[in-house]
Every structure is written in structure tokens, then in C-alpha cells.
């Protein structure tokens, strides 16, 4: 173990720095340690949200209409494509039709009660 000798020069410490204002490195450090991560931030509003006054049945009816429009759009697109792109577009039509059948079944179940 060596004992530091008195012969070593003393390190100079810059004490002129009084404020982190205007110092990009200091601002990045403060942001890193003090700002919450993006995943921790709770998003309060959505780009698209459903009115809280809409009943479940109204929401299902609207979802069914949206699915019908999506199916028509996908069907039209599939008619104008060829090969694997056409098969992919028709698979989208099929999935939309299945989702619409589930929504329509939910609506039918509500009417049976």
C-alpha cells in the first residue's frame, strides 16, 4: 500500500460553475434522472375515444357498420389485386366477416333477453 506523498500536485477544481442553466450536459443529466420514463406516463386522452353516454348496443351497432365498410373496402381492394396480395386481401375480408358475425351475434343475444 502506498501513501500519497505531499509532492503530488493538488487537482484544480473549477468553482466558477454556478448554474446549470444553459449547460446542455447538465440539462440532459437532470432530464434523465428527474423526468419520468415515457412508459411510466399515463396517457390521459386518446386520439379516438367513445362517448361514455353511448350504450353497449349502440356501440355494437356502430362497430358492425364499421366492419361492414371495412369488408367492402377490403373486398374492392382484393378484386383489383393478383397473386399473393389478392389472397392476403381476401384473408382480411374473411377476418372482418368473422368479427362482424361476432358483433352481430352479440346484438342478437341482447335482443333475446
C-alpha positions in Angstrom: 0.0 0.0 0.0 1.4 3.3 -1.0 0.8 6.5 0.9 0.2 9.6 -1.2 3.1 11.9 -0.9 2.9 15.6 -0.3 4.8 16.1 -3.6 1.8 15.4 -5.8 0.2 18.5 -7.3 -3.3 19.3 -6.0 -6.1 18.9 -8.5 -7.7 22.1 -9.5 -11.5 22.2 -9.1 -13.5 24.7 -11.2 -15.8 26.5 -8.8 -17.0 29.1 -11.4 -19.9 27.0 -12.4 -22.9 28.5 -10.6 -25.9 27.4 -12.5 -26.9 24.5 -14.8 -28.9 27.0 -16.9 -27.6 27.0 -20.5 -25.5 23.9 -20.0 -26.7 21.1 -22.3 -24.9 18.3 -20.4 -26.4 19.4 -17.1 -29.9 19.6 -18.6 -29.6 16.1 -20.1 -28.5 14.7 -16.8 -31.4 16.4 -15.0 -33.9 15.2 -17.6 -32.5 11.6 -17.4 -32.8 11.4 -13.6 -35.8 13.6 -12.9 -38.2 13.2 -15.8 -40.4 10.1 -15.8 -39.9 7.5 -18.5 -42.3 7.5 -21.4 -43.7 4.1 -20.4 -44.5 5.4 -16.9 -46.5 8.4 -18.1 -50.3 7.6 -18.1 -51.9 8.8 -21.3 -55.0 10.7 -20.2 -56.6 11.2 -23.6 -56.8 9.1 -26.7 -56.9 10.1 -30.3 -60.2 8.3 -30.7 -62.5 7.6 -27.8 -66.1 6.5 -27.5 -68.6 8.8 -25.8 -69.4 7.5 -22.3 -73.1 8.1 -22.9 -73.2 5.5 -25.8 -74.9 2.3 -24.8 -73.4 -1.1 -25.3 -75.9 -1.9 -28.0 -75.3 1.4 -29.9 -71.5 0.8 -29.8 -72.0 -2.7 -31.2 -74.3 -1.4 -34.0 -71.7 1.2 -34.9 -68.9 -1.4 -34.8 -70.9 -3.6 -37.1 -71.4 -0.8 -39.5 -67.6 0.0 -39.4 -66.8 -3.7 -40.1 -69.2 -3.7 -43.0 -67.4 -0.7 -44.5 -64.0 -2.3 -43.9 -65.2 -5.5 -45.5 -66.4 -3.6 -48.6 -63.1 -1.7 -48.9 -61.0 -4.9 -48.5 -63.2 -6.8 -51.0 -62.8 -4.0 -53.5 -59.1 -4.0 -53.0 -58.9 -7.8 -53.4 -60.7 -7.6 -56.7 -58.0 -5.3 -58.1 -55.1 -7.4 -56.9 -53.4 -10.6 -58.1 -51.4 -13.4 -56.7 -50.4 -13.5 -53.0 -51.6 -9.9 -52.5 -55.1 -10.9 -53.5 -55.0 -13.9 -51.2 -53.9 -11.7 -48.3 -56.7 -9.1 -49.1 -59.3 -11.9 -49.1 -58.0 -13.2 -45.8 -58.6 -9.7 -44.4 -62.1 -9.8 -45.8 -62.6 -13.2 -44.1 -61.4 -11.9 -40.7 -63.6 -8.8 -40.9 -66.6 -11.0 -41.7 -65.8 -13.2 -38.7 -65.6 -10.2 -36.4 -68.8 -8.8 -37.8 -70.5 -12.1 -37.2 -69.4 -12.0 -33.6 -70.7 -8.4 -33.2 -74.0 -9.3 -34.9 -74.3 -12.3 -32.6 -73.8 -10.1 -29.6 -76.6 -7.8 -30.8 -78.9 -10.8 -31.4 -78.2 -12.0 -27.8 -79.1 -8.6 -26.4 -82.4 -8.7 -28.2 -83.3 -12.3 -26.9 -83.2 -11.2 -23.3 
